[in-house]
Amino acid sequence: MKKGEKMQKDKNRTVKIRFKLTKMQETIDEMSKVVYNSN
């Protein structure tokens, strides 16, 4: 595997992880809104 390909692969993995974290953060925000509204 070429060096450039490895860097591209790592970059893709980073993007995926960041996307997952963003999704999780959005879910947490939604959940806290629901909790605040029910009080």
mmCIF file of the C-alpha atoms, coordinates in Angstrom:
data_MODEL
# 
_entry.id   MODEL 
# 
loop_
_atom_site.group_PDB 
_atom_site.id 
_atom_site.type_symbol 
_atom_site.label_atom_id 
_atom_site.label_alt_id 
_atom_site.label_comp_id 
_atom_site.label_asym_id 
_atom_site.label_entity_id 
_atom_site.label_seq_id 
_atom_site.pdbx_PDB_ins_code 
_atom_site.Cartn_x 
_atom_site.Cartn_y 
_atom_site.Cartn_z 
_atom_site.occupancy 
_atom_site.B_iso_or_equiv 
_atom_site.pdbx_formal_charge 
_atom_site.auth_seq_id 
_atom_site.auth_comp_id 
_atom_site.auth_asym_id 
_atom_site.auth_atom_id 
_atom_site.pdbx_PDB_model_num 
ATOM 1  C CA . MET A 1 1  ? 0.000   0.000  0.000  1.00 0.00 ? 1  MET A CA 1 
ATOM 2  C CA . LYS A 1 2  ? 1.283   3.459  -0.878 1.00 0.00 ? 2  LYS A CA 1 
ATOM 3  C CA . LYS A 1 3  ? 1.804   6.081  1.782  1.00 0.00 ? 3  LYS A CA 1 
ATOM 4  C CA . GLY A 1 4  ? -0.853  8.316  0.262  1.00 0.00 ? 4  GLY A CA 1 
ATOM 5  C CA . GLU A 1 5  ? -3.405  5.512  0.374  1.00 0.00 ? 5  GLU A CA 1 
ATOM 6  C CA . LYS A 1 6  ? -2.742  4.910  4.064  1.00 0.00 ? 6  LYS A CA 1 
ATOM 7  C CA . MET A 1 7  ? -3.184  8.589  4.842  1.00 0.00 ? 7  MET A CA 1 
ATOM 8  C CA . GLN A 1 8  ? -6.443  8.601  2.886  1.00 0.00 ? 8  GLN A CA 1 
ATOM 9  C CA . LYS A 1 9  ? -7.635  5.558  4.836  1.00 0.00 ? 9  LYS A CA 1 
ATOM 10 C CA . ASP A 1 10 ? -6.792  7.148  8.182  1.00 0.00 ? 10 ASP A CA 1 
ATOM 11 C CA . LYS A 1 11 ? -8.553  10.324 7.083  1.00 0.00 ? 11 LYS A CA 1 
ATOM 12 C CA . ASN A 1 12 ? -11.678 8.359  6.186  1.00 0.00 ? 12 ASN A CA 1 
ATOM 13 C CA . ARG A 1 13 ? -11.639 6.662  9.574  1.00 0.00 ? 13 ARG A CA 1 
ATOM 14 C CA . THR A 1 14 ? -11.287 10.026 11.331 1.00 0.00 ? 14 THR A CA 1 
ATOM 15 C CA . VAL A 1 15 ? -14.209 11.436 9.368  1.00 0.00 ? 15 VAL A CA 1 
ATOM 16 C CA . LYS A 1 16 ? -16.362 8.425  10.267 1.00 0.00 ? 16 LYS A CA 1 
ATOM 17 C CA . ILE A 1 17 ? -15.512 8.717  13.959 1.00 0.00 ? 17 ILE A CA 1 
ATOM 18 C CA . ARG A 1 18 ? -16.202 12.454 13.934 1.00 0.00 ? 18 ARG A CA 1 
ATOM 19 C CA . PHE A 1 19 ? -19.537 11.818 12.195 1.00 0.00 ? 19 PHE A CA 1 
ATOM 20 C CA . LYS A 1 20 ? -20.468 9.235  14.844 1.00 0.00 ? 20 LYS A CA 1 
ATOM 21 C CA . LEU A 1 21 ? -19.549 11.611 17.662 1.00 0.00 ? 21 LEU A CA 1 
ATOM 22 C CA . THR A 1 22 ? -21.628 14.389 16.101 1.00 0.00 ? 22 THR A CA 1 
ATOM 23 C CA . LYS A 1 23 ? -24.590 12.027 15.799 1.00 0.00 ? 23 LYS A CA 1 
ATOM 24 C CA . MET A 1 24 ? -24.215 10.979 19.440 1.00 0.00 ? 24 MET A CA 1 
ATOM 25 C CA . GLN A 1 25 ? -24.021 14.627 20.531 1.00 0.00 ? 25 GLN A CA 1 
ATOM 26 C CA . GLU A 1 26 ? -27.211 15.421 18.614 1.00 0.00 ? 26 GLU A CA 1 
ATOM 27 C CA . THR A 1 27 ? -28.995 12.485 20.245 1.00 0.00 ? 27 THR A CA 1 
ATOM 28 C CA . ILE A 1 28 ? -27.849 13.621 23.696 1.00 0.00 ? 28 ILE A CA 1 
ATOM 29 C CA . ASP A 1 29 ? -29.072 17.158 22.962 1.00 0.00 ? 29 ASP A CA 1 
ATOM 30 C CA . GLU A 1 30 ? -32.473 15.831 21.889 1.00 0.00 ? 30 GLU A CA 1 
ATOM 31 C CA . MET A 1 31 ? -32.724 13.700 25.019 1.00 0.00 ? 31 MET A CA 1 
ATOM 32 C CA . SER A 1 32 ? -31.842 16.584 27.322 1.00 0.00 ? 32 SER A CA 1 
ATOM 33 C CA . LYS A 1 33 ? -34.466 18.768 25.631 1.00 0.00 ? 33 LYS A CA 1 
ATOM 34 C CA . VAL A 1 34 ? -37.083 16.102 26.326 1.00 0.00 ? 34 VAL A CA 1 
ATOM 35 C CA . VAL A 1 35 ? -35.937 15.825 29.943 1.00 0.00 ? 35 VAL A CA 1 
ATOM 36 C CA . TYR A 1 36 ? -36.024 19.604 30.460 1.00 0.00 ? 36 TYR A CA 1 
ATOM 37 C CA . ASN A 1 37 ? -39.476 19.896 28.898 1.00 0.00 ? 37 ASN A CA 1 
ATOM 38 C CA . SER A 1 38 ? -40.970 17.178 31.109 1.00 0.00 ? 38 SER A CA 1 
ATOM 39 C CA . ASN A 1 39 ? -39.889 18.936 34.320 1.00 0.00 ? 39 ASN A CA 1 
# 
